Amino acid sequence: MKLKNILLSLLPLICLKVAIADTASPVAIERWQTSNGTPVYYSYLSSLPIVDVIIAFDAGSARDGNRYGIANITNQMLYEGTEKLSADQIAAGFDNVGAVYGGRTDRDKTLLSFRSLIEPNKLQPALHTFSQVLAQPVFPLQNFERLKKQMLDNIHASHQHPSNIASEAIFSAIYPQHPYAHPIVGTGESVAQLEIKDIQRFYQKFFVANNAVLVIVGAVEQAQAKAMAEKITSGLTKGKQAELIPAVEKFPRARNIHITFPAAQTNILIGQPFIKMNDPDYYALKVANYSLGGGDFASRLTHEVREKRGLVYGASSDFEPLKSKGPFIVSLATKNSQVPSALKITRKVIAEFVDKGPNEQEVQLAKQNIIGSFAIKLSSNSALAGALLNIAFYHLPTDYLETYKEKINKVSRAEVSAAFKKHLDVKHLVTVSVGDEQEQTH
């Protein structure tokens, strides 16, 4: 039976000793570097006879330069052939032993992963195949052309969905002249211009040992984990760590952008750059955002805009810390005829929240729910692997998980209000709407 994909939500969670659940024993997390210079984070978990492996490179779409989509297509090309294996043989190398493999590119990083049973006749073949994929890609031209066409088709198809159009537009607007601005998958024009030599150069520069972090979580002893780490990274060129991603220097110019799209409803995004990973205000902002729009029916946006007035199908807010300032975005969906009213009330709710912050009852409710769900988010092998990946990649404090509940609980209402007012400027919010060309007087 095939195992499920290991890539669950990667949360900014970190520690060297962490309780997976309140009733569980602490799990030791070990750190070392391979002989090739790659940091390794390892945890022994014996609950299931499996192991999760993730290697991440500082090679997200922010490294695309002017070749938008190059990071994403390079990641996918790694599974298209090695010096000894075709794409079909790579797939068979995992499938024949019940292993699951995958990869993903976001704005900061590109990662590759596999999950395997720990029996030697299962794990060793999967490990051998994975190591070849990382260190011996040959980027077959025919496969590249096929994959490029597939990506172009996917980009075209994505533009048939207003939510995708809105997402691309908001990032472009709030990150002018910044590497976070363009779509992770690239644009139709940029992908069409990519050549195989671009893939080769990108791989040679960024897919190197000194630009990677490695996570191993599962029922393998430390000595075996060290041997696995050496096998995975020994074939990589040492290389150099990527340069820092440029800082987001200032807030964007406030703008209202409407994109006409034939649909019965309008999708709306309101946002601006917010915070970097490791910002000391993270805990206060986590509580604040839950109260504003992150807590579903417990949030103010849902209460004021949906429940009280029935203006939207849904209203939420979220933020994503990144290496540079990640975005804060409020999301709405409403009937075309209700766009002006929904926007007016939403902006009023945001402005009042920034000005006065949540009340004490909202703060306590947010704390209870955030703390209550914390252990659940680390209750599996793959969830801990995802947590350790963020530990390693973003250099987060090593006591994060040990102190998470305490720090959330210690946040005061005054600190929550001050943090949100510090990081969100309502005078610089960008609004993107995608829907029919009706009364777009916002």
Secondary structure as UniProt FT lines:
FT   STRAND          17..19
FT   TURN            22..23
FT   STRAND          26..33
FT   TURN            35..36
FT   STRAND          39..44
FT   STRAND          50..57
FT   HELIX           61..63
FT   TURN            65..66
FT   TURN            68..69
FT   HELIX           70..77
FT   HELIX           78..80
FT   STRAND          81..82
FT   HELIX           87..95
FT   TURN            96..98
FT   STRAND          100..105
FT   STRAND          110..117
FT   HELIX           120..135
FT   HELIX           141..158
FT   TURN            159..160
FT   HELIX           162..174
FT   TURN            176..177
FT   TURN            179..180
FT   TURN            184..185
FT   HELIX           188..192
FT   HELIX           196..206
FT   HELIX           209..211
FT   STRAND          212..218
FT   HELIX           222..233
FT   TURN            234..235
FT   STRAND          255..260
FT   STRAND          265..276
FT   TURN            277..278
FT   TURN            280..281
FT   HELIX           282..289
FT   HELIX           290..294
FT   HELIX           296..298
FT   HELIX           300..301
FT   HELIX           302..307
FT   TURN            308..309
FT   STRAND          314..319
FT   STRAND          326..335
FT   HELIX           336..338
FT   HELIX           339..356
FT   HELIX           360..374
FT   HELIX           376..378
FT   HELIX           381..394
FT   TURN            398..399
FT   HELIX           400..410
FT   HELIX           413..423
FT   HELIX           426..428
FT   STRAND          430..435
//
